[in-house]
Each structure stands twice: as C-alpha cells, then as structure tokens.
C-alpha cells in the first residue's frame, strides 16, 4: 500500500486514536545481565552506541566471583547478545570497578573495542587491566595490566582516564602515595599496537614525583598520534590546573596552565573533564571544564577554558559558565560533550533550593554560550530535581541533522532513569522522559546517542528483581522520529499516518516523510546509506513504494506531519510499517522503528 516511515518498537499492538504523541516513547526496559542469578550483584554499567550498534560493560558478582561482562546489540538496542566475561581473573575473583562515561571504560572505533577497569586481583591496591577485541566483539585478546610504574598490586591507581583512535590507546593515571609520600601524582602511558603492549608510565607534573599533590585528571586524544592530559596540583599553595600534550611515544610537550586565576587563589574540586574535536581547520580544539571554589570558599562554580592549537596554549582568561550565583549556589557533577564546533555542558546546582539539572551549548567552539536551559523544569509535570547528569550528541554523516540527549537519575529516592531529548542539536529539549518506570530504585544512569539512527540509549542499575539494593543491569532506548497509524483499523475505513519528532533540519522544509509496509519484520538497506529499514523487501513493501504518493506527507516546523486520509485497503491481518524522511537532494533522513498493526474485517 503506501508510506515509508519508521516508529518505536514499543508501540506494538497500537490502540489507534486521533491523539498525537507529545514525546518519544521508550521501547521498554530490558535486563541485559540475564544470566546473573540472585544474589549476584551488578555494578558500574557503561554504554556506547554508534552506527546502529550498542555496547555495554559492567562488573558483577555472580557465583561469588566478581568479573567484567560485555554484551552488544547489532539492531540499534532492540536485542542484546548473551553477556560474555572478558576478564581472566577466574582464580582470585577480586573486586573490579568501572568509571562509566567520564572514564571512557568502553571505547569503540570501527571493529576495535577497548574495555578497561580497576582490578584488585593482585592485592587491595587498584591495578589497571585492559581487554581488546579487534573483530567487533566476537573474540577478545587476553587481559593486559597497564603499567603504573610499580609491580602488580604495589601502587594504587586512584583515578584513570582513557582515550583511543584505531590502534593508538592513551591512558592518564593518578597514582596515590607517589615516591613514598602522601601525595598523588599524574602519569601517562600509551599503546600503538592496539593494546598488545603499553609503554612504561611517565610522570607529568611540576617538579619531581611526589613533590606536589594532584587530585584529579582529565584526558582525551586529539587523533591517533596525540592526546592531551589535564591535572591539578598544589604547587602554588592551592589547586590549579595544568595540562600537557603527548604522543604515542610519550614525548611530552611543555606543561601549560589551563585555569587563569591568580596563582594561589581558587581551589579545584571534584572533577576535570577534557574533550577534543578536530573542528578548527583540521587543528584539534581542546575543551576543559572543572569545578572550582574561586568566588566562595565552600561552593563550587563551573569553569571552562579552550585551546585552539592542540593544547600548546590556552585562552588568556577562563570562563565562568552558568547564571547561578557564584560562591553562593553550589555546582556539582558537570559533564561535557563535543560534536564538531558544538560544545554542550550539563551540571547540577541548587539555585532553586534543590539540585536541578541545567544545560548550556556553544555552536562556535566555546567562544559564546547560550543561556542556561533548565532540563528538570517542573512546568511539564516533572517533580523536579536530579543528579549525575550526562550529555551526548549524535551527528548523521550527511550532516542532515544533529540530535542530543541529557540523562540523569531522579527526582528523589526511589529514583528512575530520565532523559531529555533534543532534535535541534541541544538548543531545546523535550520534557523529561522516564526510561525505567521502575518499582525499585535506579542508579548509575549512563547515556549514549547514536547519530546514525538518531537514537538514544541508556544503561542503568535497578534493584527491582532482588531488592535491598542488589542491582541488575538494564537498558532502554528510542529513536527520535516515530510514526503512528490514526483512524479505524477496519478494511474500508478511513485512516492516515502521523509522524513526530523529525530532526530540526528536516522540519518546515521541502523534506517529506513517506511510509512503507511489509508483511513481517526483516532487513533491507536504505538506498545510498546502508541503514536497516527493519522490514523485508517483500511484495507489500514494493507495492507501498509504488503507491508512495498516498503514504507521503509534509513535515511541519515542529517535526510532525500527516499523510492524507484514505480508506484502509488492506485485507484483515497483521502488518508492519516504517517511516523515512526523504530529503530534497534525494537522500534519506530520519528513520523510525517499525510499528505493528492489525486490520480487522
């Protein structure tokens, strides 16, 4: 019959009404540690998504042995593979921890998948262990211990950050009690052979190791040759931030100052985050955020600085971000994401009396910023409040449109996993979307956005099954655009297709949406870009393309649209439909998930 649009799998068995959808509908929470029996406790989920694949890792204590487990989805988060254990500590079964998105415990680059974790198999001090797959997660090489300057278990890795490109892998490590002192120190190491070997870790700091105390580190790679590490130390009396570019051979450039307050003033607290992107004429721009007690002695504020020359120099003045009252209102748990020249930052502060989530965005590499956007706004009916926000962007390769999401846990115990979705690259966001709807308590919400399918994915812990804080790992997702079939699903009765949430660049333009039909779910590549429609190219599919004019509609500025109304011409039975946006240049834009519907006599 007609139309070529996609919608979310969670709309299976529609009860059709004339009402339109207001926001994305999650597909439905699914447990991913399905072979973890009670009382096995799961911890520290991490999620990464790209090119229609979703990757997750976590630690759990099934059978009394703590291990690192991995699973992946090759169908955009609709199903996940049986989890596999990727650590080889089957004797000691020691404690293992992950840092989540801020630590980049999972890094995916094509068929390269890298996972690292803290490991106590050699004693109570954390060592760093690393696993790699070079065939997209099918097989894993044996674990390797990343060098920390000492014998196994001798030195504690207090904080670790990682980054990678191709076969190049970079680590920044904050080691505790350096040189038999009580001071921490920042070190870096790297591999240029996909993690087969790592170079001996090298100290990065002012003066000799242990002379000054470093509390926090940040890291990102600039390409497959260089990375930039940021760290704080108290060489001036209070904590200031410094940084250094280095390469895969651990050649260090001169240390530069990142924060710009007067020496000895201000005190860095809680976090340093680094994000780099090759966006200024092929020269990687570096963005650093941190929290600092600069205006007041007890309340942190959010600060930012930028380098446009790959970390050799930073702007002469760092920036205070946000319109809370610095020194009075308290900022916590900031996070940053970069996509091209777009920089998005989220945080929580208590300007209203409770911790709420805010976002700002820059579209010119941090030169100017938007006004604060209140993500946990109560005007939509959300109860308000939230913690531990994350932000992520997704961009289509054809640059047709960019999407973004912010996640958090909230509003209060027992918490749920929430997401706010942006179809315009972080300028505006939807009302909060509950991704868990749990009867238990949800924690450690992790976020990933896949620009290929304009989809949002979350991983989180939930204690519903086991209770008493004994958690399992769950995932949930949605695509931005979705379709609904409106009208009577009776042969000969009027009906039409409706679309919602097409990305901003597809809205109010010559772009149109079209729906296609099929008799079952299946696989068929979108012409020209290879994405999977989710339906087979059967007789009904071909017929719906042939009569595509009936199944086509315009897209309004709000991202919604309707086909014309026409009599249902399908015989009684169950059918599937998907929506796709057709762009003026002949390309295809947003895809929806398939919907299923049943026509009655």
Steps between C-alpha positions, in 0.01 A plus 500: 500500500693820592745694726855459603532616864631332814383489860592360842473130574324577824192607306422141419130420495380860462161602621451772238361832603502847349740640761859582406807399698663774709842341540706196429369171632774269633499147362492347846759416765683171456738319733837441333677301774244224446721211610591672829307305766396638837672588720754614238557875529574712191693827498624786282321470164655672197332550162631612158299521177598561138398393150198305625698298755477534879778378730473447877738389775466467877633302796302246699544242774310203356595165655708680762762609244519860387565545130471742210221419256425626150198490272406672176204569278526498121141616448512847656424385853194284431673178612831419669737205472556263791755665725858373497764533767805685367730504803714193567520527880326167562715406803506804730154627390607838639315829508473684168360848433422721202471879477229528237481765233741742670771232503420364153507140622376393155656655189375394156669589172377287211576136584728602787330470840705587807390446862698585814430474872646529852602155627612371843607151398855583615400647838300787647664760275323561169689386192376590152400214274412521135324278245471548123298360215604575143212320332203697631460306825507146362827405672713661771875493549640403846495773765802723539598699809566863408831624641475718813877526575488222761469125545150346486299619801779722634354840409140617507347650185261751657350645182536397136388652170536345155464592132576324171503525123567195285795309647607797714389489865577765762470483879528768768546359849493670839718289728473523878785545749765571237865445600398391853330835562134569575466693172331378184657549158391503133649251253437405137557191291408393148481209259546521124427132429136472604576425863741211453766699687504826697801721560627554854292774663658848503449769764331822391528780750678797648828407672573140602245224564348537846613861548144629454158343534273432199137407564327490160593423140332531160596360159395483138680407181535755221554237227692172473830672585433751778302524822462775759508442876380754758574478872492715809769546763568722800839631392369857546344428838150420375394270220547641150458324165777421256518297182735337256477356150681170442532244223492120474874489572439701822685806379363781719448859390561779754243521780249783457265669747129435432323701771584869510426629849785658691755254632393364837137608465211266432494131578411233244242248623335174393578465129703598194350397167673528160335472158678557169367525147663559162286800417722807443649472151621149575670605825345327803325736738522399867226580751559467876242541776543476875339607826680749718453690826610835359228748593411333830679270741239223521290511179641375171446680171535369144802626302605449136802564282594416145803442282484549123856379432487139621580585861818701452331810644165583664287813497633779718185502715291201595121538515244470776205305355142515622282774649472368855651721771868403506630446850149461642327234291686171489586317174560124481545220246576680175532320165601607148448371145643635173384444142680708238478863609210421737587479870235401753540507878266383777520527876288510812471801731276600789392851396133403558573343838529147362743347250367549146655417160605778261652506151680756287625466144750677276492470121833677443750289693437666834537862393143588601238307696123471515297592805455231765232248408318342796480133404307383808239775452185426699263674257440172311390318814842358591551507878830688471849413617766265373862398524801372307408639156665397174476650153570348160464603135440302184565619145398345169786457257305696240475792747125502448425550865647460845336372815591511868386360832547568870457222756479500879364309796215646698291663614537351851543157659392253377635648176439430131713551189398811307593646163423829328527488120605771255420486128688828437854427622450611859314828450173371646409182686188294556332459834662230717443146369495217755720223357460253787155537664635272768333382817846481658785749521709596195862618514806559276315621192730495195420661165593447134361669187538340156478757222473238226149404608436816708441278800545529876624216722533478878645237730434497873482294818164394646435302820143399417572130446716439806408787730705646786738680263611183318507625143466364149592680176230632267487684168235701321491709184295690243541665161426865448243470221197275546183423309149425610208362299187702574141399431298178493702192416210352311507414131341786306505746793696830487850521648826692465861489618643760739868574568661674799841636597684517170827686552493876467681513166225284348217712634311769313710431192444329164577172679209257517433181687385180336382169645558149375323180599596132523349174613769436763814640660824452309796679350546733205765772457399861445615584146822696506584485870466137609288550812259216570133580437395210723259352245553247221474602137191290442204541265318735737811713546534539122132585470522766770792662317305491174208681663728723704313824425212386721739422783693828484455818705662835571698568818409804710751714689436301818611180326153351460292422194209301361418315182164551341205302633393208283301174537680199644572276202675214677329169555455389860833396653813624678736741325810708569592852400806723513549868427784676325567864421581573138728799453489736201842390373382140471653388829314344789474651847335382820389139531241376744479163666240263350149502640266202486126528446209264441224564249159352578208422265 
